[in-house]
């Protein structure tokens, strides 16, 4: 690898990249997102949110590594919120960065979707 290049596993830290990982904790799906959520990258997040909700329709999105989110990401979150609410579940956002939280507040999503300061808070009732 030429000097100054980063390995592929760190691409999410580069502008325009997004990585999404999904795990489960106590029956709650935890989706960890890193990088930028925009028109060009949102499909990864959409696919993670569309996966089957077993055993219960509850999702926490860990956003502490999200550096940017545009209206495309906002729309995906709102769609997921509606889908989960209709199924008797919920969605929470954990540790959104200051820039992302400001975007959520400007459009009012923080009044619709529960935003918590930490992943631990988001996983607790």
Secondary structure, DSSP 8 states (H G I E B T S, - for coil): --TT---GGGGGGSTT-EEEEEEEETTEEEEEEEEEESTTTHHHHHHHHHS---S-SEEEEEEEEEEEE-HHHHHHHHHHHHHHHHTT-EEEEES--HHHHHHHHHHTHHHHSEEESSHHHHH--
